[in-house]
Amino acid sequence: MNLLRTRPELLEQAIEELLRHDGPVQVTPPYWTTEPVDIAGRAIPEGSAVVFALMAANRSHQHFASPDDLDITRDARTHVAFGHGLHHCLGAPLACVEARIAFRTLLDRYPGLRAAAPPESLTRTPSMIVNGLSALPVHLR
């Protein structure tokens, strides 16, 4: 928060990094193979369900340096929080615009914005697909 307040030009990068680090979707709904396919040396038979772990892909040591660290100065535009290629979310650009407006408004309107609970006390919404907190208590002033 402090870095964004002092360097507002990092907001777009911060949004991409937040999506990479703790995106909204853990895994995709299942896809079914229409023919046998080889994925990383493993044979997947025709008719098999395949689920893509987007959050795991975004934490790849092969693709991101120190992937478990949140670094809003990182160029994280290659994340797959919204899927990839043909299956990239159509609403991704709108979600990023909404995030930019929300973060900018919060930072400008509430300079005293801070967490009202320690990180270890926060709980996640139980879901195998969607990722998010059950609640995020904050102090606005």
N, C-alpha and C positions, 0 to 999 in steps of 0.2 A: 504494500500500500504506500509506504513512504517513497519507494523508488518511483512508483507511478505518479505520485504527487510532485516529485521534483523533476521527473523526466516524462511528461505526458506524451511525448512522441513515441514512447514504448508501448502505448496502449494496444495497438494492433498486434504487435508481437506477443504481448502478454496474453491476449485472448487466444491466439493460436497455441501458445505454450500451455495455458490452462486446459484447453481442449485436448492437447496431447497427453498431459500429465494425469488428468482426472476427467476424461470425457463423459458425455451423457449416456453412452451405450457400451455395455460390457462385451456382449457378443451379438452377432447377427441372428436373425431367425434362421432356421435351417434351409439350406438349398439342397437339392437332390441331383446327383450326377446322372446324366443321360447316357453316358458311356464310361468305360473304365478310364481312370485318369491317374497319373503319377504325380504326387506332391512330395517334393523333397525326398525322393527315393522310396516312398511308400505307396503301394498300389491301392487305389480306392476303387472298389467295384462299381459297376453301373447300378443305379438305384439306391446308392448310399446317401445318407444325410451328412452334410458337411456344414459345420458351424465355424464362423471366423471370430476369433477372439481379438477384437479391435483394441481393447486396452492392453493386452499382452503385446500386440504388434507395436503399439506406441511406446512401449518400454524396451524395445529391442536394442541390445548393446551393439549390434551390427549397424544400426542406423542412427542412433543418437549417443553422443558422449554423455556419460553419467545420466542415464535415462531415468533413474529414480529421483533425481533432484529436480525441483521446480526452479527454472531459471528463465525469467521473463526477458532476458536479453538474448536468448537463444532464437535462432531462426527455425521455427517448428512447423513451417507451412506444409511440410511433407507428411504430417500426421494423417492418420486414417480414422479420426474420431467420427467423421460423417461417411465412412465407407470409401470406396475407390472406384474409379473408372465408370463403367455403365451403372454400377450400383451406388454411386455417390449421391447423397441426399439432395433432392431438389431444393429443399428449404435451407440448406447450409448458408448461402449468402445472406438470407434474411436473418437467420439466427445470429450471424456475426455482426450485422448492422444493429440488431436489438441489443446485443451484448455491449457493443461500443457505446451506444446511447446510454444504456443503464449504468455502466461503469463510469463514464464521463460525468453523468448527472450525479451519481452518488459521491464521487470524489469532489466535485465542485460544490454541491449543496451541503455536504456533511464533512467538513474538514476534520472533525473529531471521530469519524467512523472507526470503530474498533470492535474486535471480538468481545462478546460478553460471556464466553465460556471457554475453558481450556480445550485445545484441539483433541486431547485424549477422551474428553467427555462426549464428543459428538458421535452420533450413531448414523449408520447408513440405512436407507430404505431397503427392506429385504426384497430383492429381485434378482433373477438370473440374467435379465436382459438390460434393464435400465439401471443406471448408476446415479446415485445422488444422496444427499444428506436428508435425514428425516426433518431436521430443523437446523437453522443457523442463527442463533441469537446474537444480536449486535447492539452496541450502544451507538446511537446516532450523534450524540453531542458529548 
